[in-house]
Amino acid sequence: MPYNQPDLSAILTNEQTLNTNLTTAQTRLRAILDDEEIGYTQGDGVIPLIRKLPVPTPTTVEWNCYESWLTYSGPQTGRRSTDAYPVVRDQHGTSIPNVPITVRRKPISGGSWSNYGTYVSSNDTIDLYPDANTGGYIYEVYVTANPSVSAQLSLPQYWFNYSGDDYDYSMSGVLDTANPIISRNVKSIDTTYLSYGANYFYVTADAAGELMLAIPLKNAPTLIGVNSNTNVYIGYDITRGSTAFNDGALGLGGGMVGNGSRNSIGVFLDSSDADFRTTYMDSFYFGPYDEGYTVSGQSRECVVRIPGGSSGAYTYYENADASISNYAGYWYASQLGTTYGPCVVVYKNQATANERIKVTIKYIKAVCP
């Protein structure tokens, strides 16, 4: 077999490249150890330095969930499952894949934990399903080898829940805009955008003057004789403007409305000197009030809460955390049935002829905790 003289210059080049890479690796490893405040000697080579590197330790776990509500069944059914993605992170906040995790759940109302399943972080998608249109569960995910590393996710279960960021089921499925209960000085209602999953529609005034519109909810839960915790919520984001009420104000709200004598509706105002107005029967008789729901120039969540109960109840008007809660008028449960029902209310005290009014609703939901 013939002997071939090696290319000494190529060998030298390779050795120099290897030494450079080793030196670079040592520098990077020392930097990591310095950040970790782990000691080493200048004579340590690459392998001894690697052995000193800290082992990633599961330190936190978090839920990532694309939907925050679940609906089980019925004509108003929305989302019937939720995709949840647990992420395990080490002591530096870096995601650690392929960590065994366990999920368990218990009722929001109280009770014992039950096992939901075992999974692998950054690998498995966890599908969460409702089993009713009431109540809900607290889901807890934890590192199987260390249950103290955990996170919880609360998921209520609703009759229905329609919000502005839900593009699968639009509010057109719950607003009966074709059959308003009260329609005063309303020329037309344009629900085109609702049908495309948006959370707003347009109302056009017929003539100059006061405009009032009450739109009933489709598929609303029966409020007679049910648990007093049953509530229909209608939420708005209201920003107080700079126009005084007497110069023109838009009101958005809701309540219980029908053809009887005990209507209970109110609206949150965007005017500068008031933020709420109420009615008796189907007209706004009394002046506007400043209840503290809104702040000038700031968007604040304002909520209409329509409770159930067999002995009658008030319609409440609240801020986001219910620290401000007032009622307007009242109704009797014996008067409800097919005549009365929850509704969305639109009000403009000084509309102009053919004025096109945008009505934006944050959410509409029915809940029985």
Beta strands, then each sheet from edge to edge (+ up, - down):
strand 1: 60-65
strand 2: 70-71
strand 3: 82-89
strand 4: 100-107
strand 5: 114-120
strand 6: 126-128
strand 7: 136-143
strand 8: 146-163
strand 9: 182-184
strand 10: 186-190
strand 11: 200-205
strand 12: 209-216
strand 13: 231-239
strand 14: 250-257
strand 15: 264-269
strand 16: 276-278
strand 17: 299-307
strand 18: 316-319
strand 19: 325-327
strand 20: 341-351
strand 21: 356-360
strand 22: 363-367
sheet 1: 1+ 3- 6+
sheet 2: 2+ 8+ 7- 4+ 5-
sheet 3: 2+ 8+ 22- 13+ 17- 18+ 19-
sheet 4: 9+ 12- 20+ 14- 15+ 16-
sheet 5: 10+ 11- 21+
end
